[in-house]
Amino acid sequence: MNKAQRLAHRLREVILNGKLIANTNFKDALTPLNWEQATQKIADLNTIAHLTFHVNYYIGGVLQVFEGGDLEIRDRYSFDLPSIKSQEDWENLQQELWENTEKFAQKVEAMSDEKLASTFVKEEYGNYAQNVEVIIEHNYYHLGQVSLLKKLIQ
């Protein structure tokens, strides 16, 4: 496996299908939840739905750059979850995360070593490989939060 393939594999592992590091992944953690559980507020913590939106927000924003667009995401909007009022709303949010993750992983897999080493948008943002690694680490961080919230809810 080359570097691009390893990075794509690690992203799929945390979001879609892995068990190696946390013995779970976002898909396994989120799928059994209904929309009421996903939006259940505990003290001043983010809800599981907010964390799901947040993770997808960054994946989608970086994916936009991978597809030739501009980096338009901003931290201040990363928790601006549209209202979840039904199971369908919750399932649509999850489906968007699964689809964006797979598209993101496919784009990463197709990157050459030169592309991975090239500047991501601005010099201060590092290179493509660093940004993919940050996305992966960021997702594991929030997967831990989701796991804890699930225990509090159930």
N, C-alpha and C positions, 0 to 999 in steps of 0.2 A: 504494500500500500504506500503510495506517495503521500507527501504532506497534505495536499489538498484533499485527498480521499480520507486521510485520518481525521482531519478537521470536520469534514462533512459527517463522517461516522459518529464522532463525538457529539455533534449537534443533534443528530437523529437519536442518539442514545439518551440524552437528557430530556428531549421533548417527546419523541415518538415510541421508542421501543427498547430502551436499555434498562438494565438492572445492575450492571457491574459496580457502579460507584455508590449509588444511594438505595439500591435494591428496589427502585421504582423509577418512574419517569412521569412527565406531566400527563400524558395520555392515560396511563393507568391510574394516576391520582385523581384526575378530573372526571373521567367518563362516568363513574358510578354516582356522582353527585347530582342532585336535582338543583333546579334554579334557586329554590329557597335556601338550600344549604350553601350554595355558591355565593349568595348575596347576604348571608347572615353576618351581622355586625357583632364583633366581640370587642368590647371596650373601645379604644381608639385605634385599633389595628385595621389595616386594610382587609377587605374581604377577599375571598378566593377569586371572585370574579374580577375585582380590581387588579389583583396580581396577574391574572390571566391576560387581561387587557394590556397591562404594562409590559409583560414579556412579548406579546404579539406586536405592540407598538414599536418596540426597538427592532425586532426581527423585520417587520414590514418596512421600517424606515431605512434600514441598512440595505435590505433587498432592493429598494427603489434605486439606490446608488449602484448596486450590482447590475441593474437593468438599464443603466445609462442616465438615470435621473439625478436630481439634486438631493442633497441631504437636507431635508425639511423638518425633521423631527426636532422637538425641543423638550428638555427635561420637564419644564413646567406643565406640559400637556400630557405627560406620560401616564397619568392616573385618571384622565378625563373619560372614564367609562360611561358610554351611553347607558341609559336606564335598561336594566334587565327586568322584564315584567312577565316572562313566561319561560317555559322549558325550551321553546323554540328559539328565543333570544339567546339563551345560555348555550344551546347546541350550535347555533350559528357562530357565536364567538369562538367556541372550541374548534369548529371546523375551519374557520379562518386561520387559527393558529397552526393547525395541522398542515393546511395547504401552504401557508407562507413558509413554514419550516422546511417542507419538502422542496419548494422552489429555491429557497435559500441554500439548502444543502446541495442541490443540483448545480447551482451557480458556483459554489465553492469548489465542488469536484472538478469543474471544468477549468479552474484557474491554474495557470502555469506557475512555476516557482518564481518567475520574474514578476508576475502580477501580484502574487502573495507578498512579495518583498517591496512592491511599489507603494507610494504614498496614497493613503486613503483620504481623499478630499483636500485636506490641508496637512502640511508637515506636522503641525502640533497634534494631529489625531493619530499619528503613527502610520503603520502600513496595514494592508489588507489582512494579513495573517494575524496581527495583534488585535484587530477589531473583531475578527471571528472568534478568537480565543476569549476576548472580553465578553462577547455575547454568550458563549458557552458557560463561562464562570458565573456570569450574572444570572443565567437561568438556573444553575445549581443552587445559588443563594436563595432564589425565590422558590425553588422546589422545596427546599427545607422549610420555608415559611408556610407553604401550602400544606405540607405534611403535618406541621404542628397545628395549624388551624383546623385541619380535618379531625385531629384527635380531640380538640376542644369542642368541636361541633357534635361529634359522635359520642 
